[in-house]
Amino acid sequence: MRKLIQLQILLLTVCSLLIACGDDSGSEETIHTITFNANGGTGGPAEKEVKYGDPLPDLLGEDIPIYPGWFFNGYYDEQEDGELYYTSDLSSAPGKPTWDKVEDTTLYAQWTFIPIITFFKNDGSNEKEEQYAVIGGSTILNATTFQREGYNFSGWADSTDGTVEYIDGATISTVNANLNLYAVWTGNPYTISFNANEGTGGQTESLTATFGSPMPAITEAPTRTGFTFTGYFDAETDGIRYYNADLTSARNWDKASGDTLYAQWDFLYDLGDEGPGGGIIFYVSEEGFEVTGYGTAYYLESAPADMATTLSWSGQNTLIGGTGTAIGTGRDNTDRIHATIFSTPTASACRNYTGGGLTDWFLPSRDELYQLYLQRNVVGGFSADFYWSSSENNYIDAWLQNFSDGSQFIDVKIGEDRVRAIRAF
């Protein structure tokens, strides 16, 4: 019986040895698979096969995994920490010349965060550029590519309204976290000049305007008889206002060049208003009209009353020559009459009138007198009678205006009719 038991034990031992010899999955001769896990990234080498003790499979030329914003440190046998098997360039890690595992293994990519430097144009847009910082070393800032009309780039601030912290291309010793930098812009200087635009005075010297900043201070407004100053604009008419009527800045300078600013004007008087000479405005021209020999005018003003008595155009039949009938010719007509017949009643009476302390009154031309007739109710004080004009017909006759029915006709110069002085300005 004892021998039988001993035999059974022997058979069991032999079987166990045979089974052990047949299972070689953990032996050093078994081929094992290495799988590469990007661990949050993408790409990387394909699987490799290796035996225990063999050199690590060569990965040079294989794809290095990518994880935007992160630096690839190498492949490890753990997702965190663990032992390094391949370096960041996929070379075998120092101290790991051969494969030292006896099972299939996954190696994991491990990563280090790369701080991003974001450059904002800081002009109201969201335009920006990015640069990765150097890990563990100094980072040289990229030269800016931003351009902004009218401005010069001064450097980078750490806030939208901050001052310059870094100049273009500066070196930052250590960047451990994402960094936002904002462009600092300095407005360029431009020369502006001023034009009174038919006025007088005002700002006469050129000034320097800074792009993006309020207009430089000025203290003297131009003046123009019969008009109100409304501000300085970049055109003689219409255009963009840069100074208000009170000379404060209407807007920031927004031209990437110098320019001339023009005074602009509003009419000071309307029909029926009292004029500078104490009379009544009866004609307004927005475009202006030429007063022969005296420049451009925009208003005609009537004396508030007729001359005290009726007067003859002249006491003798003398040809004046060259008188006109149009609006703007009355003053020259009056000068011509006075120069030819020094003491002519109508012309002299008007020239000698000094309403408002002014000495530029004259006998109206035919067309000027007709405008006065049209506004007779606005001006007031007229008789339903005949009024002399300064427009000559020939050496015997001159033109009259009938204030009863609006008709115009000629009469002999020696006849006596009513006279109303006017002035142009």
C-alpha positions as CSV (number, residue, x, y, z in Angstrom):
1,M,0.0,0.0,0.0
2,R,2.8,2.4,0.9
3,K,4.5,1.7,-2.5
4,L,1.2,2.6,-4.3
5,I,1.0,5.9,-2.5
6,Q,4.6,6.7,-3.3
7,L,4.0,5.9,-7.0
8,Q,0.9,8.2,-7.2
9,I,3.0,11.1,-5.7
10,L,5.7,10.5,-8.2
11,L,3.2,10.6,-11.1
12,L,1.7,13.8,-9.9
13,T,5.1,15.5,-9.6
14,V,6.0,14.4,-13.2
15,C,2.7,15.8,-14.6
16,S,3.3,19.1,-12.8
17,L,6.7,19.4,-14.3
18,L,5.4,18.6,-17.8
19,I,2.6,21.2,-17.5
20,A,5.1,23.8,-16.4
21,C,7.4,23.1,-19.2
22,G,4.6,23.4,-21.8
23,D,3.5,27.0,-20.6
24,D,6.2,29.5,-21.7
25,S,4.0,32.7,-21.8
26,G,6.2,34.5,-19.2
27,S,9.5,33.2,-20.4
28,E,12.3,35.4,-21.7
29,E,11.8,33.9,-25.2
30,T,8.2,35.1,-25.6
31,I,7.5,37.9,-28.0
32,H,5.7,40.8,-26.3
33,T,3.7,43.7,-27.8
34,I,4.4,47.4,-26.9
35,T,1.4,49.7,-27.4
36,F,1.9,53.5,-27.4
37,N,-0.8,55.6,-25.9
38,A,-0.8,59.3,-26.7
39,N,-2.4,60.0,-23.3
40,G,-4.5,63.0,-24.3
41,G,-2.6,63.7,-27.5
42,T,-2.9,62.3,-31.0
43,G,-0.6,60.2,-33.2
44,G,2.5,58.4,-32.2
45,P,4.3,55.2,-33.2
46,A,2.6,52.0,-34.2
47,E,2.7,48.9,-32.0
48,K,6.1,47.1,-31.7
49,E,7.1,43.5,-30.8
50,V,10.0,42.7,-28.6
51,K,11.5,39.9,-26.5
52,Y,12.8,40.3,-23.0
53,G,16.4,41.5,-23.1
54,D,16.4,42.6,-26.7
55,P,17.3,46.2,-27.5
56,L,14.3,48.6,-27.4
57,P,12.6,48.8,-30.8
58,D,14.0,51.7,-32.8
59,L,11.3,54.5,-33.1
60,L,13.4,57.1,-34.9
61,G,11.5,58.2,-37.9
62,E,8.2,57.3,-36.3
63,D,5.5,59.9,-35.6
64,I,6.0,61.9,-32.5
65,P,2.6,62.4,-30.7
66,I,1.0,65.9,-30.7
67,Y,-0.9,67.7,-28.0
68,P,-1.4,71.4,-28.9
69,G,-0.1,73.6,-26.1
70,W,1.8,70.8,-24.5
71,F,5.4,69.6,-24.7
72,F,6.0,65.8,-25.3
73,N,8.4,64.5,-22.6
74,G,8.6,60.9,-23.8
75,Y,7.0,57.5,-23.3
76,Y,6.7,56.1,-19.7
77,D,5.2,52.8,-18.4
78,E,2.7,54.8,-16.4
79,Q,0.3,57.6,-17.2
80,E,1.9,59.7,-14.5
81,D,5.4,59.2,-13.1
82,G,6.7,55.7,-13.9
83,E,9.9,54.8,-15.8
84,L,11.0,56.6,-19.0
85,Y,11.5,54.3,-21.9
86,Y,11.7,56.7,-24.8
87,T,12.8,60.4,-24.7
88,S,11.0,63.3,-26.4
89,D,12.8,62.6,-29.7
90,L,11.9,58.9,-29.5
91,S,15.4,57.8,-28.7
92,S,15.9,55.0,-26.1
93,A,16.0,56.5,-22.6
94,P,19.3,56.5,-20.9
95,G,19.6,53.4,-18.7
96,K,17.1,51.5,-20.8
97,P,19.2,49.8,-23.5
98,T,17.1,46.7,-23.5
99,W,13.5,45.7,-22.9
100,D,13.0,44.6,-19.3
101,K,9.4,43.4,-19.1
102,V,8.1,39.9,-19.6
103,E,4.5,40.9,-20.6
104,D,2.6,42.9,-23.1
105,T,3.0,46.6,-22.1
106,T,1.4,50.0,-22.8
107,L,3.8,53.0,-22.8
108,Y,2.2,56.4,-22.2
109,A,3.1,59.7,-23.5
110,Q,3.6,62.3,-20.8
111,W,3.3,66.1,-21.3
112,T,4.4,69.4,-19.9
113,F,2.1,72.4,-20.4
114,I,3.6,75.1,-22.7
115,P,2.5,78.7,-21.7
116,I,1.0,80.7,-24.5
117,I,1.8,84.4,-25.0
118,T,-1.2,86.1,-26.7
119,F,-0.6,89.5,-28.4
120,F,-3.7,91.7,-28.8
121,K,-3.8,94.5,-31.3
122,N,-5.8,96.5,-28.8
123,D,-7.5,98.7,-31.4
124,G,-11.1,97.8,-30.6
125,S,-10.9,94.7,-32.8
126,N,-10.3,91.1,-31.5
127,E,-7.2,90.7,-33.8
128,K,-4.5,88.8,-32.0
129,E,-1.4,86.6,-32.5
130,E,0.1,83.8,-30.3
131,Q,3.5,82.6,-29.4
132,Y,4.6,79.6,-27.3
133,A,6.9,80.4,-24.4
134,V,10.2,78.6,-23.9
135,I,9.9,76.0,-21.2
136,G,12.5,76.4,-18.5
137,G,14.3,79.3,-20.2
138,S,14.0,82.8,-21.6
139,T,11.5,83.7,-24.3
140,I,12.2,86.3,-26.9
141,L,9.0,88.0,-27.9
142,N,8.2,87.9,-31.6
143,A,8.4,91.1,-33.5
144,T,4.9,92.6,-34.0
145,T,3.3,92.4,-37.4
146,F,0.4,94.7,-36.3
147,Q,0.0,98.0,-38.1
148,R,-2.5,100.8,-37.3
149,E,-3.2,103.8,-39.5
150,G,-2.1,107.0,-37.8
151,Y,-0.3,105.3,-34.9
152,N,3.2,104.2,-34.0
153,F,3.6,101.0,-32.1
154,S,5.3,101.7,-28.7
155,G,5.4,98.3,-27.1
156,W,3.4,95.8,-25.0
157,A,1.3,96.4,-21.8
158,D,-0.2,93.8,-19.5
159,S,-3.7,95.5,-19.7
160,T,-5.7,97.2,-22.3
161,D,-5.0,100.7,-20.9
162,G,-1.6,100.0,-19.3
163,T,1.8,101.5,-20.0
164,V,4.6,99.8,-21.9
165,E,6.1,96.8,-20.0
166,Y,8.0,95.2,-22.9
167,I,9.4,96.7,-26.1
168,D,9.2,94.9,-29.4
169,G,11.5,91.8,-29.4
170,A,12.1,92.0,-25.6
171,T,13.3,88.9,-23.6
172,I,11.2,87.6,-20.8
173,S,13.3,85.4,-18.4
174,T,10.6,83.0,-17.3
175,V,7.0,82.4,-18.4
176,N,5.2,79.9,-16.2
177,A,1.6,80.6,-17.2
178,N,-0.4,82.0,-20.1
179,L,0.4,85.7,-20.7
180,N,-1.8,88.3,-22.4
181,L,0.0,91.4,-23.8
182,Y,-1.7,94.4,-25.3
183,A,-0.3,96.7,-28.0
184,V,0.4,100.3,-26.8
185,W,-0.1,102.8,-29.6
186,T,1.1,106.4,-29.8
187,G,-0.8,108.8,-32.2
188,N,1.3,110.3,-34.9
189,P,1.5,114.2,-35.1
190,Y,0.1,116.0,-38.1
191,T,0.1,119.7,-39.0
192,I,-3.2,121.4,-39.5
193,S,-3.8,124.9,-40.8
194,F,-6.9,127.2,-40.6
195,N,-8.8,129.1,-43.2
196,A,-11.3,131.8,-42.2
197,N,-13.3,131.1,-45.4
198,E,-14.4,134.7,-46.2
199,G,-14.1,135.7,-42.5
200,T,-11.3,137.5,-40.7
201,G,-9.2,136.6,-37.7
202,G,-9.5,133.3,-35.9
203,Q,-6.7,130.8,-35.6
204,T,-4.0,132.0,-38.0
205,E,-1.0,129.8,-37.0
206,S,-0.7,126.1,-37.9
207,L,-1.0,123.6,-35.0
208,T,-0.1,120.0,-34.4
209,A,-2.9,117.5,-34.0
210,T,-2.2,114.1,-32.6
211,F,-4.0,111.2,-34.3
212,G,-6.7,109.7,-32.0
213,S,-6.6,112.6,-29.6
214,P,-8.9,115.7,-29.2
215,M,-8.1,118.7,-31.3
216,P,-5.5,121.1,-29.9
217,A,-6.8,124.1,-28.0
218,I,-7.6,127.4,-29.8
219,T,-8.9,130.6,-28.3
220,E,-9.9,133.0,-31.0
221,A,-12.9,132.5,-33.4
222,P,-13.0,134.2,-36.8
223,T,-15.7,136.8,-37.5
224,R,-17.7,137.7,-40.6
225,T,-20.2,140.5,-40.9
226,G,-23.7,139.1,-41.3
227,F,-22.8,135.6,-40.3
228,T,-22.5,133.4,-37.2
229,F,-19.4,131.1,-36.9
230,T,-20.5,127.5,-36.6
231,G,-17.0,125.8,-36.3
232,Y,-14.0,124.6,-38.2
233,F,-14.6,121.8,-40.8
234,D,-12.4,119.9,-43.3
235,A,-14.2,121.5,-46.3
236,E,-15.3,124.9,-47.3
237,T,-18.9,123.6,-47.3
238,D,-20.4,120.5,-45.7
239,G,-17.5,118.2,-44.6
240,I,-16.7,117.0,-41.1
241,R,-16.7,119.3,-38.1
242,Y,-13.5,119.2,-36.0
243,Y,-14.1,122.3,-33.8
244,N,-17.5,123.5,-32.4
245,A,-18.6,127.1,-32.5
246,D,-17.3,127.6,-29.0
247,L,-13.9,126.3,-30.2
248,T,-14.0,123.1,-28.2
249,S,-12.9,119.9,-29.9
250,A,-15.8,118.3,-31.9
251,R,-13.9,115.0,-32.5
252,N,-10.5,113.3,-32.3
253,W,-8.1,113.9,-35.1
254,D,-8.7,110.9,-37.4
255,K,-6.7,111.7,-40.6
256,A,-3.3,110.1,-41.2
257,S,-2.1,113.3,-42.7
258,G,-2.2,117.1,-42.2
259,D,-5.1,119.1,-43.6
260,T,-6.7,122.6,-43.7
261,L,-9.7,123.3,-41.6
262,Y,-12.2,125.9,-42.8
263,A,-14.5,128.2,-40.9
264,Q,-18.1,127.7,-41.8
265,W,-20.9,130.1,-41.3
266,D,-24.7,130.4,-40.8
267,F,-26.6,133.4,-41.9
268,L,-27.1,135.9,-39.1
269,Y,-30.1,137.6,-40.6
270,D,-33.4,136.6,-42.1
271,L,-35.8,138.7,-44.2
272,G,-37.3,141.4,-42.0
273,D,-34.5,141.4,-39.4
274,E,-32.9,144.7,-38.5
275,G,-29.5,145.0,-40.2
276,P,-26.2,146.5,-39.1
277,G,-27.2,149.9,-40.5
278,G,-30.4,150.1,-38.5
279,G,-32.5,149.3,-41.6
280,I,-34.4,146.2,-42.6
281,I,-33.1,143.1,-44.5
282,F,-35.0,142.6,-47.7
283,Y,-32.8,140.3,-49.7
284,V,-30.8,137.2,-48.7
285,S,-28.6,135.2,-51.1
286,E,-27.2,131.9,-49.8
287,E,-24.9,131.7,-52.8
288,G,-23.8,135.4,-52.5
289,F,-23.8,138.0,-55.3
290,E,-21.0,140.1,-56.7
291,V,-21.2,143.8,-55.8
292,T,-19.4,145.5,-58.7
293,G,-16.1,146.8,-57.5
294,Y,-16.6,145.7,-53.9
295,G,-16.6,141.9,-53.7
296,T,-19.2,139.4,-52.6
297,A,-22.3,140.2,-50.6
298,Y,-25.2,138.1,-49.2
299,Y,-27.7,140.7,-48.0
300,L,-29.4,143.9,-49.1
301,E,-30.6,146.2,-46.3
302,S,-33.0,149.0,-46.8
303,A,-33.0,152.3,-44.9
304,P,-36.1,152.3,-42.7
305,A,-37.7,155.3,-44.4
306,D,-37.6,157.3,-47.6
307,M,-35.6,160.5,-48.1
308,A,-37.5,163.4,-46.7
309,T,-38.6,164.8,-50.1
310,T,-39.0,163.7,-53.6
311,L,-35.8,164.3,-55.7
312,S,-34.8,164.5,-59.4
313,W,-32.4,161.9,-60.8
314,S,-30.3,164.8,-62.1
315,G,-30.8,168.4,-62.9
316,Q,-29.4,168.1,-66.4
317,N,-29.5,165.7,-69.3
318,T,-26.0,164.1,-68.9
319,L,-25.0,160.6,-70.1
320,I,-23.4,158.6,-67.2
321,G,-22.7,155.5,-69.2
322,G,-21.9,152.0,-67.9
323,T,-24.7,151.7,-65.3
324,G,-26.2,148.3,-64.7
325,T,-29.6,146.9,-63.8
326,A,-28.7,143.6,-62.1
327,I,-28.5,142.9,-58.4
328,G,-25.1,144.0,-57.2
329,T,-24.7,146.9,-59.6
330,G,-26.4,149.7,-57.6
331,R,-23.4,150.8,-55.6
332,D,-21.2,151.1,-58.7
333,N,-24.0,152.9,-60.5
334,T,-24.2,155.4,-57.6
335,D,-20.4,155.9,-57.7
336,R,-20.5,156.5,-61.5
337,I,-23.4,159.1,-61.1
338,H,-21.6,160.9,-58.3
339,A,-18.3,161.0,-60.3
340,T,-20.0,162.5,-63.3
341,I,-22.5,164.8,-61.6
342,F,-21.1,165.5,-58.2
343,S,-24.2,167.1,-56.8
344,T,-26.8,164.8,-58.4
345,P,-29.8,164.8,-55.9
346,T,-30.7,161.1,-55.7
347,A,-27.2,159.6,-55.7
348,S,-25.8,162.2,-53.3
349,A,-28.7,161.8,-50.9
350,C,-28.1,158.1,-50.7
351,R,-24.3,158.4,-50.4
352,N,-24.6,161.0,-47.7
353,Y,-27.0,158.8,-45.6
354,T,-25.2,157.3,-42.6
355,G,-27.7,155.0,-40.9
356,G,-26.0,152.9,-38.3
357,G,-22.9,155.0,-38.6
358,L,-22.2,153.3,-41.9
359,T,-21.2,155.1,-45.1
360,D,-21.8,152.5,-47.8
361,W,-25.4,153.4,-48.6
362,F,-26.4,153.8,-52.3
363,L,-29.2,154.3,-54.7
364,P,-30.5,150.8,-55.7
365,S,-30.3,149.4,-59.3
366,R,-33.4,148.5,-61.2
367,D,-33.4,144.8,-60.1
368,E,-32.4,145.7,-56.5
369,L,-35.3,148.1,-56.4
370,Y,-37.7,145.4,-57.7
371,Q,-36.6,143.1,-54.8
372,L,-37.4,146.0,-52.4
373,Y,-40.8,146.3,-54.0
374,L,-41.4,142.6,-53.5
375,Q,-40.6,142.9,-49.7
376,R,-42.3,146.3,-49.3
377,N,-44.6,145.0,-46.6
378,V,-41.7,143.4,-44.8
379,V,-39.7,146.6,-44.9
380,G,-42.6,149.1,-44.5
381,G,-42.9,152.9,-44.9
382,F,-43.4,152.9,-48.7
383,S,-45.8,155.0,-50.6
384,A,-47.9,153.7,-53.5
385,D,-45.7,155.9,-55.7
386,F,-42.7,155.9,-58.0
387,Y,-39.1,155.3,-56.8
388,W,-35.9,156.1,-58.6
389,S,-33.3,153.5,-59.4
390,S,-29.7,154.1,-60.2
391,S,-30.0,152.4,-63.6
392,E,-29.7,154.8,-66.5
393,N,-31.6,154.2,-69.8
394,N,-30.0,157.0,-71.8
395,Y,-28.8,160.6,-71.4
396,I,-32.4,161.7,-70.9
397,D,-34.1,158.8,-69.0
398,A,-33.6,156.5,-66.0
399,W,-35.5,153.5,-64.6
400,L,-38.4,153.9,-62.1
401,Q,-40.2,151.3,-59.9
402,N,-43.9,151.7,-59.4
403,F,-44.7,150.7,-55.8
404,S,-48.4,150.7,-56.5
405,D,-48.5,147.8,-59.1
406,G,-44.9,146.6,-59.4
407,S,-44.4,147.9,-63.0
408,Q,-41.1,149.3,-64.1
409,F,-40.6,152.1,-66.7
410,I,-38.4,155.0,-67.6
411,D,-38.8,158.7,-66.9
412,V,-36.9,161.8,-67.6
413,K,-34.1,162.4,-65.2
414,I,-35.2,165.9,-64.2
415,G,-38.5,164.5,-62.9
416,E,-38.9,164.3,-59.1
417,D,-39.8,161.0,-57.5
418,R,-39.2,159.1,-54.2
419,V,-35.9,157.8,-53.1
420,R,-34.9,154.9,-50.6
421,A,-31.3,154.2,-49.9
422,I,-30.0,150.6,-49.5
423,R,-26.7,148.9,-48.7
424,A,-25.1,145.5,-49.5
425,F,-23.0,143.4,-47.2
